[in-house]
Amino acid sequence: MAVHLPVVVIVGRPNVGKSTLFNRLVGKRIAVVEDTPGITRDRLYAMVEWQGKRFHLVDTGGIVFQDEDPLAEQIRIQAGVALAEADVILFLADAKAGLSADDWELAQQFRGSKVPVLVVVNKADNADRDALANEFYALGIGDVYPVSGLQGRGVADLLDVVVEMLPEVKKDDIPEKEEIRVAIIGRPNVGKSSMVNAFTGEQRMIVSNIAGTTRDSIDTVIEHAGETFRLIDTAGIRRRGKIQGTVEYYMVNRAQKAIERADCAMIVVDGNEGLTDGDKRIMKIAHDAGKACVFAINKWDIKEPPDGMPRKMSILKKDMIKVIRDEIPELLYAKIAFTSAKESAGLEPVLDEVLRAQEAYSFRVSTGQLNRLIGEAVFARPYSSKGRVLKIYYATQVQTRPPTFVMFCNDVELFHFSYERYLLNKIREAFPLEGTPVRIWARASHKDKDKDKKQ
C-alpha cells in the first residue's frame, strides 16, 4: 500500500537553531548547521519515526519580514509552501535571545490557525533557560516547550506531544514502487534548482543567479512514465582549493553524499558556456562512485530555439556531443540530452534516459549467456604475453548496480587493461548497458589466489 505520511514543519526567524533541531529529530546530520544566519534557504524534508508513528519533518529558511536580501522573499515563499501542507507547526524561538519583534510578527501569521502550533523554545540548555522560555506564552499561539536541539534536552517530550497530534495515516490501494534516486549534480549556477522546479512545475527550489544558493541536498519526488523519481538537488561542487570556510565544505560534503545514495547522477552542464574543467571533475566523481550517469545539457534555448529541441539533431548538438565524448572518454556510456529548464523543454527525454540508465544499472546477465559470449570473444581474439597465453575458464556476474563481472583465469597478471577493455566492449555490444558503468575483475582460478587483482 502507498502511505501518505503527515507533515511537521519547523519555522522561525534566522539562527534560532531550526537546522540543529531538525538534525536532532531526524537522528542524523542532514541540514547544514553553522553559526551564521541564513544557512538554510530551501526547505528540507526527512522522515522521522517515533513510538511507531512516522511523519515527514520539514526544515525551512529563517524568515525576516523586513530583510532586503534579494532571496528573502523567496525564502518566505518556500516557508509558506511548507506551511500550506503542514499537519503540525513547530514555531521555533531562542530562549537565550528572548522574545523579539520578529517573533511577534511571525506569530501573527499563525494566530487563529486551524493547524496545531507548538511554541518550541530552543537553546534551553538548563533549568534557568526553562524559566526564560515562559515569556513566550505571551505570543498566545500555543503551548510552550523548552528544548535544547544541541544537547537533546526536552526533545523526547516534544516528540511525544507531536505524535499525539498527528492525523491518522492515509493509505491508497496502490502498490508502493521502489523509487529511482537521481542526484542532480553540477557546477554552481548551471541551473540544477531550475531543473527541479521545471520537473515539478512549481517553485520547489529557490532559484537565483547568485552561485551557491542551494546549500543542502534537497529531495523532491515526482512521477514520470509510471515510475517514481526522487530528485536530489545538490549544492554546486567547486574545487577544494576554492572552498572558503566551513559552509562550503559542508556543501561539497553533502553533494558527495547525495551521489553516494543515488542510483543515477544527472550531470547538468551549462550548454551556453560549454564543457569546463569543473564539469569534467564532477563527471569523474559520479563515474568513480559507480553510478549510472546521464548528461543534461541545460540552457540550450540560448543556443537554439526550444521548438523541436528534444528530437532534432543539429550541427551545434553534434559538436557538443563530440566535445563531451572526446574530453570524457570514460563516460562514453552516458547518454546526452539537451534541455532548457527556463523553457521547460527537453524534460521528458532526459527522464526517459534516466529510466533507461537505471534499468541498465540493475541489469543481470545469465551465466550461460555470459560464458558463451566470453568464450567466443577469447576464441576470436586470444591474448598472450611473453609466450604465455591468457585462459579464461569461467565468467560470472557477481553484482548489479553497477553490473560487475568476474573472470576466472590462469594468471591475473596476463589480464591486461587493453584486453579488459576489449571484453568490456563485447559485453556492451551484446547487452543493454547504456547509461551505466560496467566493472570487470580478474581472479585466479584454483591456484595463485594471492595474486587476485581488481581491474
Secondary structure, DSSP 8 states (H G I E B T S, - for coil): -EEE--EEEEEESTTSSHHHHHHHHHTS--S---SSTT---S-EEEEEEETTEEEEEEE-----TT---TTHHHHHHHHHHHHHT-SEEEEEEETTT-S-HHHHHHHHTTTT-SS-EEEEEE---SHHHHHHHGGGGGG-SS-EEE-BTTTTBTHHHHHHHHHHH----EEESS-----EEEEEE-STTSSHHHHHHHHHTS--S---SSTT---S-EEEEEEETTEEEEEEE------GGG--HHHHHHHHHHHHHHHHT-SEEEEEEETTT---HHHHHHHHHHHHTT-EEEEEEE-GGGTS-STTTTT---HHHHHHHHHHHHH-GGGTTSEEEE-BTTTTBSHHHHHHHHHHHHHHHT----HHHHHHHHHHHHHHS--EETTEE--EEEEEEEETTTTEEEEEES-GGG--HHHHHHHHHHHHHHS--TTS--EEEEEESSS-GGG-EE-
